[in-house]
Amino acid sequence: MRCFLLILLFLVGWSVSSPASPSSSVTIVASVEPLAMALRQLYGDQAEVVTLLAPNQNPHHLSLSPRQALAVRDADLVVWLGEDAEPPVTALIRRRSGPNLALADLPGAEVRDGSAGHDHAGDHAGHSHSQIDPHLWLAPANMVVLARALAEQDRVPLPAMEPDRFIAAVEAAEHSIAARLAPLQEQAWLTYHHPYAYFQHHFGLADPLVISEQLGAGPSSRRFVTLAARISKSNMRCALLEPEAQGQLVKRLCPDCDLVRLDPLGRDHADSGYSDWLEQVVTPAFVACLQQGP
């Protein structure tokens, strides 16, 4: 009997100290992890936030499973990037009856042209459907736009103090990042495909030398020679690469370059809040890379 009571007391103590489950049965699906980071930071335990893109999925060749389709269908709210940025998600959105927020479609959102190495910005209405740079979350101002849009919808209300608390955290991170990157704005850097344009332009960094506009395609022999000459002339010392980039090819192209890895999708930091991820993961990678310059 005494043994039974000890076991019972242990179980009661364990249940009290265990992490609390979300107090709400509301489910929000975010198409990519950085959106999920922002939603978790905004909603806390007021909603369960599910990331649609699995960590092992390649967003450039995305095929969604029946389980992912059901998650989109059954969610109380879906937050995604928009039809032009995420074509595979579009069909799922059209089949659901509940609300959704598409970041690229929100008034005030910055949507960059994805052509020519992502080095042109403009209004969404002027973009070709196939040319949008989908990495909208790397512009802090876009996440502020999203937070305000969430405050205006009533299907899944934000907790008290939001979105003001989230916006204050993003703006504080933004000021800190700007101060860290200001001395490095003129440094040359290399990237394979260029998913970092929103961040780069927001903080006034120099345009990188882009190896390929398409992640799955390497440069031609002629372009390889041209790139190697430009790298040598600029005394470049660093390449910032997403996980899918061809690191060995970059190393052949720039033997003196340090290769700094940075996943723009944040798939290895799912427990982070958005502002912390931007300040503590994205920014240090840029600093580590740009400080390698001459």
C-alpha positions, 0 to 999 in steps of 0.5 A: 500500500505504501509503495502504491501511494509513493507511485501515485504521489510521483505521478501527480508531481510529474503531471504538475511539472510537465509542460502545459499543453496549449490552453486552446484547441485552435490550430494555425497552419504556417506554410514555412517555419519562419512564419510559424516562429512569428505565430508562436511568438504572437500566440503563445499557448493560445493556439497550436501552430503547425508548420506545413513544410517538413524539415526534410522537404525541399521547398524548391521541389515541393510535393505535399502529402495527403496528411499535409493536405488534411492539415491545411483543410482542417486548420482554423487559420492558414498563414502562407506566402501567397499564390505566386510564392507557393504554387503547390499550396495554392490548390490546398487553399482553394479547397478549404472553406476557412480563412487564410492570410497570404503575406504577399497579398497584404497591403504594405508588404514588400514583395521583391522581384526574383529575377536577375539575382533578386536585385530589383524591388517593386510593387506586387502588382507589377510582378510576373507570377514566376518571378517573385522572390518567396523569402518575404519573412527575411524583411522584418517589416513584412512580419510587422505587416503580418502581425497587424493583419492578424490583429485585424482578423477575428477568427483566431484573436491575438492574446492581450498585448499583441501585436504590440509586444511582437512588433516591439521585439522585432523593432528592437532586434532590427535596431541591434542588427543594423548596428552590427551590420553597419560596419560591414555594408561594403564587404564583398560576398558570394552566394550560390542562389540568392535567398537572402535579398530581403535581409540584404537590402533591408540592412543596406549590404552590398549585392552579392556575387550570385553563382546561379539563379536556379538552385539546382543548376550550376554555372556553365563553363564560361560563366564559371571562368568569369565568376572565378576571375571576378572572385579573384579580383574582388579578393572575396573571402566568404560564401553564404550558402543555404543547405541545398547549395553545392558546397563543393562547386563553390569551394572549387570556384573560390578556394580561399572562401570560408563557407558559412551555412545559413538556412533561410527557412530556419528549419533547424531552429523550430523552437525559436521566436522570429525576432530571436532567430533573426537576431541570434541566427541569421545575423551572426551568419552574415557577420561571420561571413562579411568579417572574412573580407579584406 
